[in-house]
Amino acid sequence: MTEFTILDRIKDLRKVCKLLSMLKSQLIERLPHHGHDALFLKNDDITTGLLNNITEIKIHLLTGQLLYFENEKAHFVDLVNDDIREQLGRIVTTYDLDLPQIPDLRNLSTGDLSYYYAFATKVNRSLELSRMKLTGDFTQVHLWPDGFDFSVEWFTGKKDEQVGIGISPGHNNYKTPYLYVNPYPFAEKVTKEVLPIGIWHTSGWKGIKVDWKELERKEDFEISSQIRDLFDIALRNFKP
């Protein structure tokens, strides 16, 4: 799997997901750590989650359909063939919402969606498994519509101390996906710790970086165990 292709093939999906996130923000109150902006991967869908026990907006990655579900009433948009803006405009008008202005909103390809699905499901499962090994205070596995990375935030409970555990599909500086484990605030002394995989990344963002190609052929449980090992090392960032 070439990760530059992932970036190239999800650019239109990211725009639709940004639109979902902005609709979600209109439907619920602000949540800690920008949770009101976050999306999730559940089963075969990118979803807002069930909002206020009434509404869910989701994209089925295998059918290419968007479902706006409101209190047992369903509205579908075919993201592959329909005029997305026109169809969504009709739906949000029904529920007195504003349609976000996302430029160059284009139809999606079922081939591209399936291609991304294979990557996203493995990433999400690996993070969900590693999340089940955490204790204390932490978030759900979020899909962020801006960077399109999946991540969990874990908190020490002291001031703003936290560790971000995530997998990015890549961005302008890195064309290929990578795992990151980022303690914050970052203490340079922690870079003296020997890593079993990956490198200490200290230019721009600071933390542990592992190229996804070093992980993608492994079983999900093995990936989650390696994430846990890196998390334990990242915790030494907070030791005196």
C-alpha positions as CSV (number, residue, x, y, z in Angstrom):
1,M,0.0,0.0,0.0
2,T,1.6,3.3,-1.0
3,E,0.5,6.0,1.4
4,F,0.9,8.9,-1.1
5,T,-2.0,7.2,-2.9
6,I,-4.0,7.2,0.3
7,L,-3.6,11.0,0.6
8,D,-4.4,11.5,-3.0
9,R,-7.5,9.3,-3.0
10,I,-9.1,10.6,0.2
11,K,-9.0,14.3,-0.7
12,D,-12.6,14.5,-1.7
13,L,-13.7,12.2,1.2
14,R,-12.0,14.6,3.6
15,K,-14.1,17.5,2.3
16,V,-17.3,15.6,2.8
17,C,-16.2,14.6,6.3
18,K,-15.4,18.2,7.1
19,L,-18.9,19.0,6.2
20,L,-20.2,16.3,8.5
21,S,-18.1,17.6,11.3
22,M,-19.5,21.1,10.8
23,L,-23.0,19.9,10.8
24,K,-22.3,17.9,14.0
25,S,-21.1,21.1,15.7
26,Q,-24.4,22.7,15.0
27,L,-26.3,19.9,16.6
28,I,-24.6,19.4,19.9
29,E,-22.9,21.5,22.6
30,R,-19.2,22.1,22.7
31,L,-17.3,19.2,24.2
32,P,-13.9,19.0,25.9
33,H,-10.9,18.6,23.6
34,H,-12.9,19.5,20.5
35,G,-14.9,16.3,20.8
36,H,-17.9,18.1,19.1
37,D,-15.8,18.3,15.9
38,A,-14.6,14.7,15.9
39,L,-16.0,11.8,13.8
40,F,-15.7,8.0,14.4
41,L,-15.2,4.9,12.4
42,K,-17.8,2.3,13.4
43,N,-18.4,-0.9,11.5
44,D,-18.2,0.2,7.8
45,D,-19.1,3.9,8.4
46,I,-17.5,7.2,9.1
47,T,-20.1,8.6,11.5
48,T,-20.9,11.6,13.8
49,G,-22.1,9.1,16.4
50,L,-25.6,9.3,17.7
51,L,-26.2,12.9,18.7
52,N,-28.7,13.8,21.4
53,N,-30.2,10.3,21.1
54,I,-31.9,11.4,17.9
55,T,-29.6,12.2,15.0
56,E,-26.7,10.4,13.2
57,I,-25.0,11.4,10.0
58,K,-22.7,8.8,8.4
59,I,-20.9,7.8,5.3
60,H,-21.0,4.1,4.4
61,L,-17.5,3.4,2.9
62,L,-18.6,0.3,1.0
63,T,-21.8,1.7,-0.7
64,G,-20.7,5.4,-1.1
65,Q,-24.0,6.6,0.5
66,L,-24.5,9.3,3.1
67,L,-27.3,8.7,5.6
68,Y,-28.9,11.5,7.6
69,F,-30.9,9.7,10.2
70,E,-33.3,11.8,12.3
71,N,-35.5,10.0,14.9
72,E,-36.3,7.0,12.6
73,K,-36.6,9.1,9.5
74,A,-33.9,8.4,6.8
75,H,-32.5,10.7,4.1
76,F,-29.9,9.3,1.7
77,V,-27.4,11.0,-0.6
78,D,-25.5,9.1,-3.2
79,L,-22.0,10.6,-2.8
80,V,-20.9,8.8,-6.0
81,N,-23.6,10.1,-8.4
82,D,-25.9,12.8,-6.7
83,D,-25.3,16.5,-6.6
84,I,-24.0,16.4,-3.1
85,R,-24.5,20.1,-2.2
86,E,-28.1,20.2,-3.6
87,Q,-29.2,17.0,-1.9
88,L,-27.7,17.9,1.4
89,G,-29.1,21.4,1.1
90,R,-32.6,20.0,1.0
91,I,-32.0,17.8,4.0
92,V,-30.5,20.4,6.3
93,T,-33.2,22.9,5.4
94,T,-35.7,20.4,6.7
95,Y,-34.0,20.5,10.0
96,D,-33.2,24.2,10.1
97,L,-29.5,23.9,9.8
98,D,-26.9,25.8,7.8
99,L,-25.1,24.0,5.0
100,P,-21.4,24.5,5.5
101,Q,-19.6,26.1,2.5
102,I,-17.0,23.6,1.5
103,P,-15.4,24.5,-1.9
104,D,-15.0,22.1,-4.7
105,L,-17.3,19.4,-3.3
106,R,-17.0,16.5,-5.7
107,N,-18.4,13.1,-6.1
108,L,-16.6,10.2,-4.5
109,S,-15.3,7.0,-6.1
110,T,-16.4,3.7,-4.7
111,G,-12.9,2.3,-5.6
112,D,-11.2,5.0,-3.6
113,L,-13.6,4.5,-0.7
114,S,-12.8,0.7,-0.6
115,Y,-9.1,1.4,-0.9
116,Y,-9.3,3.8,2.1
117,Y,-11.5,1.3,4.0
118,A,-8.8,-1.3,4.2
119,F,-6.3,1.2,5.7
120,A,-8.8,2.9,8.1
121,T,-10.2,-0.3,9.5
122,K,-6.8,-1.7,10.5
123,V,-5.7,1.6,12.0
124,N,-8.9,2.0,13.9
125,R,-8.8,-1.6,15.3
126,S,-5.2,-1.3,16.3
127,L,-6.0,1.9,18.2
128,E,-9.1,0.5,19.8
129,L,-7.2,-2.5,21.0
130,S,-4.4,-0.3,22.5
131,R,-7.1,1.9,24.1
132,M,-8.4,-1.1,26.0
133,K,-5.0,-1.4,27.7
134,L,-5.2,2.1,29.1
135,T,-6.3,3.1,32.6
136,G,-7.2,6.5,34.0
137,D,-8.7,9.3,31.8
138,F,-8.7,9.1,28.0
139,T,-10.8,9.9,25.0
140,Q,-12.5,7.7,22.4
141,V,-10.7,6.9,19.2
142,H,-11.5,10.1,17.2
143,L,-11.2,10.7,13.4
144,W,-10.3,14.3,12.9
145,P,-11.6,15.8,9.7
146,D,-8.7,18.3,9.3
147,G,-5.6,16.1,9.4
148,F,-7.7,12.9,9.0
149,D,-5.7,11.1,11.6
150,F,-7.2,8.7,14.1
151,S,-6.2,9.4,17.7
152,V,-6.7,8.9,21.4
153,E,-5.7,11.4,24.0
154,W,-4.7,10.2,27.5
155,F,-4.4,12.5,30.5
156,T,-2.3,12.4,33.6
157,G,-4.8,14.5,35.6
158,K,-2.1,17.0,36.4
159,K,-2.5,20.4,34.7
160,D,-2.4,19.9,30.9
161,E,-0.2,16.8,30.8
162,Q,-1.3,14.3,28.2
163,V,-0.1,11.8,25.7
164,G,-1.5,11.7,22.2
165,I,-1.6,8.3,20.4
166,G,-2.5,8.5,16.8
167,I,-2.0,7.3,13.2
168,S,-1.9,9.9,10.4
169,P,-2.4,9.1,6.7
170,G,0.3,11.6,6.0
171,H,0.3,15.3,5.2
172,N,2.4,17.9,3.4
173,N,5.6,17.1,5.3
174,Y,5.2,13.4,5.3
175,K,3.5,11.7,2.3
176,T,3.2,8.3,4.0
177,P,1.2,7.3,7.1
178,Y,2.8,7.1,10.5
179,L,2.1,6.3,14.1
180,Y,2.8,9.0,16.7
181,V,3.0,8.9,20.5
182,N,3.4,12.4,21.7
183,P,3.8,13.3,25.4
184,Y,2.9,17.0,26.2
185,P,4.5,19.2,27.6
186,F,7.5,17.6,26.0
187,A,10.7,17.1,28.1
188,E,13.8,16.7,25.9
189,K,15.3,14.3,28.5
190,V,12.9,11.6,27.4
191,T,14.7,11.3,24.0
192,K,17.5,9.4,25.9
193,E,15.1,6.5,26.2
194,V,15.8,3.7,23.7
195,L,12.9,2.9,21.4
196,P,12.0,-0.7,20.3
197,I,10.7,0.7,17.0
198,G,10.6,4.1,15.4
199,I,12.4,7.3,16.2
200,W,12.2,10.4,18.4
201,H,10.8,13.2,16.3
202,T,11.8,16.7,17.5
203,S,11.5,18.9,14.5
204,G,8.1,20.7,14.5
205,W,6.0,18.3,16.6
206,K,7.7,16.3,19.3
207,G,7.3,12.7,20.2
208,I,7.7,9.2,18.8
209,K,7.2,8.6,15.1
210,V,6.9,5.1,13.5
211,D,6.4,4.7,9.8
212,W,3.2,2.7,9.2
213,K,5.0,0.5,6.7
214,E,6.9,-1.0,9.7
215,L,3.5,-2.0,11.3
216,E,0.9,-2.6,8.6
217,R,1.8,-6.2,7.9
218,K,1.6,-7.2,11.6
219,E,-1.6,-8.5,13.3
220,D,-3.7,-5.9,15.0
221,F,-3.0,-7.3,18.5
222,E,0.8,-7.1,17.8
223,I,0.5,-3.5,16.7
224,S,-1.5,-2.6,19.8
225,S,1.1,-4.2,22.0
226,Q,3.9,-2.2,20.3
227,I,1.8,1.0,20.7
228,R,1.5,0.2,24.4
229,D,5.2,-0.3,24.7
230,L,5.8,3.1,23.2
231,F,3.1,4.6,25.4
232,D,4.9,3.3,28.5
233,I,8.2,4.9,27.3
234,A,6.4,8.2,26.6
235,L,5.1,8.2,30.2
236,R,8.7,8.6,31.4
237,N,8.4,12.1,30.0
238,F,6.6,13.1,33.1
239,K,9.0,11.6,35.7
240,P,11.1,14.1,37.7
